[in-house]
Amino acid sequence: MYCQRLALPLTRTLLASRAPLALRMENAVAARMISTTVARKDIDSAAKYIGAGAATVGVAGSGAGIGNVFGALVIGYARNPSLKQQLFSYAILGFALSEAMGLFCLTMGFMILFAL
């Protein structure tokens, strides 16, 4: 049993040295394909990061939208203080919608990174 384990690598070496040229070329082509897939994986991972970054740009838009909503609330309250309760409810609705869009963008960025 131990002799078989020792003899097996020796016979593989002898057969490999006597292998035809076509088999050696196939091994070279297979080696090239392996290196190509690594480069392709790098490109795919770079595309993931670029896509996730582009998807999270909407979070900045959400922040700008929230600033607009509360800025308009202050201006509206300064013009007509008697509408305080109605203006505040509209502002909360605008805040919620703007924040939801930002969270959707952030969620999409995480999905691109970790789900695909």
N, C-alpha and C positions, 0 to 999 in steps of 0.2 A: 504494500500500500504506500509506504514512504518512497519507494523507488518510482512509483507511478507519478507521485507529486513532483519529484525532482526531474523526471524525464519529460513531463508535459511542457514546461517552459523551453526546454532544449529543442524539442521537436517543433514547437511554434517558431522559434528563431530560425531553424533550418528551413522550414517551409516558407517563411517570409522572405528569406534571402533568395529562394528559388522561384518566387512568385512572378508571374508574367508582368510585363510592363503595363498592361491594361488595368490590372488590379491596383498597381501603385498609383496610376493616374486617377482612378476612382477615389482612392484615399485622399489624394491631393484636392480633388474637387469637393469631397465631403468636408475637408478642413476649411476650405474657402467658404462653404455654405455656413459653417458654424460661426465664423467671424462675421459674416454678413448679418446673421440673425442678432448678434450682439449689438451691432450698429443700429439695426432696425429697432431693437428694444430701447436703445438710447433715444432714438428719434421719437418713438412713441411716448416715452416718459417725458421728454421735453415738450411734446405737444400737450400732454396732460397738464403740465404746470402752466403753460401759456393759456390754455383754455380755462383753467381754474382762476387764474389771475384776471382774465377778461370777464369772467362771470361775476367776480366779486366787485367789479367797478360800480355796480348798481348800489352797493352799500354806501358809497360816497354820495350818490344821488339821493338816497334815502335821508341822509343827514342834512343835505341841502333842503329837501322837501320839508322836513320837520322844522327847520329854521324858518322857512317861509310861512308855514302854518302858524307858528306862535308869533312871528312878527306881524302877520295880518291880524291875529287876535288882539295884540296890543294896540294896533292902529284902530281897529274896529271898536274896541272898548273906549279908546280916547275920544272917538267921534260921537259915540252914543252909549253912555254908561248904563242906560236903562235896559239894554239888550244883553247884559252880562251873561245871564244863564244860557240863553240860546246860542250866543257866540261861543261860549265855552264848550257846549256840547258839540257844535260843529268842529271846533278845534280838536277835541278829543277824537272825533271820527276821522278827521284828516291825519292826525298823528298816527292812529292805528293803521290806516290804509298805507301810509308812507312807510311805516315800520315793517309792515307785512311784506311789502315789496322788497325791502332791504334784506329781510330774513329769507325770502325766496331766493334771492341772488346768492346769498351766503350758502344756503342749502345746496343750490345747484353747483357751486364751486366745490363743496365737500363731496358731492356725489361724483363729480368728474374725477376728483383725486382718488377716492377710496372705493367707489363702486365699479368703475370701468377698468 
